Structure formats: structure tokens, C-alpha cells
Amino acid sequence: MPWVTWRTIKRQVCERIDEEVALEFKLVYPAELLPDQPPRIIGRRCSKAMECNQLDKPTCHWAGTLPGYDPFR
């Protein structure tokens, strides 16, 4: 059976809310029958996405409101 977990990949200060955020990937690890395959990324999120979604304007793709903009690149 595959194993699913959220893993923090980076922590840094977000300019939009002036706070430190954690950027996370949702990873799916393969079942024991296929141990040589790497985990797959099936989702992305920011630890402060709820605060960003309460702002008056779209923020970034980590919060899910502005898909074309990534302030952490």
C-alpha cells in the first residue's frame, strides 16, 4: 500500500504577509512491491495559505489563488 505524507521543502519569509512560511509538497511513496521508484509529488501548499486567501487580491500559486505567480523562485 502506498504511503502519503506532507513534507516541508523550504522555510522563508513571505513578502505578502511579512511572516515566515513553510512550503510543503504532498508526496506519495510507492508500495513495497515497487521499492525502486522515487516518491511522486501530487500537491503543493503553503503553511499560511489561509491568511493569504483572506487578502483582497490574489497572492500566489502556493496559496492556490494565482497559478502563474511563484514569489519563492
C-alpha positions in Angstrom: 0.0 0.0 0.0 1.4 3.5 -0.9 2.3 5.9 1.8 1.2 9.6 1.6 2.7 12.5 3.6 3.3 16.2 3.6 7.0 17.1 3.6 8.4 20.7 4.2 10.8 21.6 1.5 11.7 25.2 2.4 11.1 27.8 5.0 11.4 31.5 4.2 9.8 34.9 4.8 6.8 35.7 2.5 6.7 39.4 1.4 2.9 39.4 1.0 2.2 38.8 4.7 5.7 39.5 6.3 5.8 36.2 8.1 7.9 33.0 7.9 6.1 30.3 5.9 6.8 26.6 5.2 6.4 25.4 1.6 5.3 21.8 1.5 4.9 19.0 -1.0 2.4 16.2 -0.7 4.4 13.0 -1.6 3.2 9.6 -2.4 5.8 6.8 -1.7 5.3 3.6 -3.7 4.2 0.3 -2.2 6.7 -2.2 -1.1 6.3 -4.1 -4.3 7.9 -1.2 -6.2 10.7 0.0 -3.9 13.0 1.4 -6.6 10.6 4.2 -7.7 11.0 7.7 -6.3 8.1 9.4 -4.5 5.7 11.4 -6.6 4.6 15.0 -5.9 0.8 15.2 -6.0 0.2 18.5 -4.2 1.8 21.8 -3.0 0.8 24.1 -0.2 1.9 27.0 2.0 1.5 26.9 5.8 0.0 30.4 5.7 -2.3 29.9 2.7 -5.4 30.6 4.8 -4.1 34.1 5.8 -3.2 34.9 2.2 -6.6 33.8 0.9 -8.2 36.4 3.2 -6.4 39.3 1.5 -8.2 41.4 -1.0 -6.2 40.3 -4.0 -4.8 37.0 -5.4 -1.4 36.1 -3.9 0.4 33.1 -5.4 0.1 29.5 -6.6 1.2 28.1 -3.2 -2.0 29.6 -1.7 -4.0 28.4 -4.7 -5.3 31.8 -5.8 -2.8 33.0 -8.5 -1.5 30.0 -10.5 1.0 31.9 -12.7 2.9 33.6 -9.9 5.5 32.0 -7.6 7.2 34.5 -5.3 9.7 32.0 -4.0 11.5 31.2 -7.3 
